[in-house]
Amino acid sequence: MINPRAELFDQFARIGKVLASPSRLLLLDLLSQGEKPVETLAEQAGLGVPNTSNHLRELRAASLVRTRREGQHIHYRLAGHTVRGLLRSLQYVAHENLAEVRELVRDFYEDPDGLEGVDVETLDQRVREGSVIVLDVRPPDEYAAGHIPGAISLPIPELEERLRELPRDREIVAYCRGPYCLFSRQAVERLRSHGFRAYRMEAGVVEWEERGFPVAAASRGG
């Protein structure tokens, strides 16, 4: 006779087993920024294409990601907002309960000068006042998928060569993928070294949208 509770928890465990991989968690984190083809995921995750494909196959088998074919390319996306929420909850639980996580965040993710990051509500107010320049320092595909309205796309690799585009008489706030992304800290450090008044938003577009603020997106192919 089937034990429904046991069967149910076996299915719950399927998700846990699939998530028990740093590489698969990283791929889900990247996909939380928007749909991506296998090749882009492999490059951004620092994994080979075959390895990335294998991980994505496991994620798809657990119904955590979905696919869309475009010509010869297969594009992956999260299966839904609940998957994004699951990933964020896992990160927050680890941060709350593991001293190792808190130490890593303190040493590598917090502002090196001890300055508080700009929160979502404060940034929205400053954007509406026109008193701040907002930089999206993620890769271009993530900016195209969704960004804070008015933000300038300035990926980290292009930062040094595009400094003259930035005004020196206004504050600059950089953001990236969220609280566990290093791009915004790297951007702020470089900007401050060149004399800019720069700060980071600890949250990302995901958190911005979850607070009910609008997100702009470029049209596909635009």
Secondary structure, DSSP 8 states (H G I E B T S, - for coil): ---HHHHHHHHHHHHHHHHS-HHHHHHHHHHTT--EEHHHHHHHHT--HHHHHHHHHHHHHTTSEEEEEETTEEEEEES-HHHHHHHHHHHHHHHHH-HHHHHHHHHHTS-TT----B-HHHHHHHHHHT-EEEEE-S-HHHHHH-B-TT-EE--GGGTGGGGGGS-SSSEEEEE-SSTT-SHHHHHHHHHHHTT--EEEBSS-HHHHHHTT---B---TT-
